[in-house]
Amino acid sequence: MTRSIEAEVTPQLLKWARERSGFSASATAAKMHIEESKLVDWECGRVKPTLAQVRKLAGLYKRPIAIFFLAEPPTTFDAMRDFRRVPGHTAVEQSPALLIEIRRANWKREIAVELAQQIEETPVRLDLSVATEDDPAKVASEIRQFLQIDYATQKRWRNKDKALAAWRNALEEKGILVFHTSQYSDIEVKEMRGFSISAQLFPVIVLNARDSAAGRTFTLLHELVHLLLGDAGLCDLEHSRNARTPEEKIEIFCNRIAGEVLVPQADLFNHSLILHVGKSHRWSDEEIKEIAVDFSVSNEVILRRLLIHHYISEEFYRNKHREYLQRYLEYSGIERRGFAPPFRLVMRNNGLGFLRLVLDAYYRDKISSSNLSDYLGTKLAHLNDIEQAISRS
């Protein structure tokens, strides 16, 4: 009988990889179909795992197998600042799936930086910055001018998916990489709607693909403000009016700016319905929806804007907000089984900016077909469809 080959791994790397991937010892042991004590023996160096077992651990933690043979843990990625708020708790635990997406986003950004150097392309620098002391209306106006999107353009969309694509394209033109979570990711919207990585070259925004189109658009603008503040991280976008911590102050500021960018005060005040009904009106869902369609945003965004500008009372807002929240939770809990062609998923997940950079490097023979497939997460058989879709963008 052939004896299994023991792997000369560094024990502390086994524990480091597990903890950084968000797995407990008991959860890992269950997935490996071994006793927890055996895993502890591996991580303490009392017993060596086999090469096959190390391969299985690498697959579980989504790490290259070579990492377990390093002398010490790598320090490639710093911990991401967590802006999410849970009353009564000091931290929010990040799931293994979320940690994988954070690593993937950092990895793609590093690829983008390297490929830009190889093809001698000078990345666009994000030459706009803001501070939390700035006037929200003024900042929002500067952002709209920066992205070159006015209300006349916005009103022609009248579709939340088109709006998301247009806002995303505008950000990518400014050198921001915009990714979606993988189609295989099971990150719930309540855990993460978006996060961002601040950097001089190729800053990153990641959107949860399970969120609605309108929800992703708001997240996109919220995370853009984080990048302009130079203070990116993991966000929850939960609405609040009273800041209890510095993180909450930043979140409130980012929410306010995102709302002002999507629905500028002047354009809202000049909307025909606003001019017609005035401030004493009790708004119906149909009326709120009519304004939301003109701005290609959610009813919730319009509701919040009406509250900020005193067109509705706090009580009316709270009641409607609970109603909208319930609908949203019901929506996010629905398992949508629609089929999307593989090339569309590749474009959605990677974004035009990253796609064009990778394809340019491939056409210049700077990377192999294997690299291209790995970077984009797709098979070469879909390359022609991807190229055609990009040419139409």
C-alpha positions, 0 to 999 in steps of 0.5 A: 500500500502506498504511503501518503506523502507528508507535507513539510508545511509551516504549522503557524501558516495553517492557523494563520490561513484558517483565521484570516479566512474566517473559519473556526477550528470546528468548522474547518474540521467538519469540512475536512471530515476530521476530528478537531483535535487532529487539526489542532495537532497540524496547527501546533506542529505535533503532526504533519498533514499529507499533501492531499490534505494541504491541497484540500485546505488550500481549496477551502481557504481559497489560498495558493498551496505554496503559501503554507510552505512560507517561513512566516505569514505574508503581510500583503493586505492590511485589515480593512476598516469596518464602518458597519454598525451593530449596537452593543457590539464592538466589531462585526465578524466577517464571513469566510465568503466576504474575506475571500471577496476582499482578498480577490479585490486586492488581488485584482487591483495588484494585477491592474497595477502590474499590467499597467506597468507592463503595457506602459499605460499611465493610470488615471489618478483620482484628482478630486478630494473632499472632507467631512466638513464640506457642504454636502450640496457643494460636494455633490455638485462637484462630483456630478461635474467631475463625472459629467452627468447632468439631470437631463442625461439622468432623466433619459435613463428611466431604468435602474439597470441603465442608471447603474451601468452609466454611473459605473462607466463614469467612475471607471473613466476616472480610473476607479475599478468597479467589481461585483462579487462573484456569481458563486458568492453567498454574501448576504446583502445584510452583511455587505452591500459594498466596500472600497479600497483607497489607493492613488492608482486604481482605487477599487469599489466592490458591489454585492451582486445580490443587491438590487440595481438601485441599491448598488447604484447608491452603494457605488456613490456612497463608496465613491465618497469614501474614496474621495475622503481617502478613508475607504473600508467595509460599509453597511449604508444604514441610515442614521441621523445621529452620529455616535462614533467617528465611523458613523459620522463618516457614514452619515456624510457619505449617505448624504452626499450619495443622495444629493448626487443622485437627486440634486436639491435644485432638480428635486425642487423643480420637479413637476410633482414637487411644484404641484403639491407643496410641503403639506401633502401626504405622499402616495407610493405612486407619487414617490415612484413617479419621482424615483423613475425620473431620477432612476433611483429607489423609492427609499432614496426619494423618501429620504430626500423628501425628509431632508428637505422637510416635505414629509414628517419624521413619523411619515418617514419612519412608517414608510421606511419600515414598509420599504425595508420589509419589501426590500428584505423580501426582495433580497431573500428571493432566490433569483434563478434567471440565466445570464450568458457567461460573457455578461457575468464576466463583464459585470464582475470585472468591469470595463476598466479591468477587462480592457486592461487585461485584454490589452496586455493579452494582445500585446503578448504580455500575459498568456491565455492562461493568465487571461482566463485566470484574471477574468475568471472565464474560459477562452471560449467566451473571449469573442463574446466579451470582445464584441460586448466591449466594442458595443459599450 
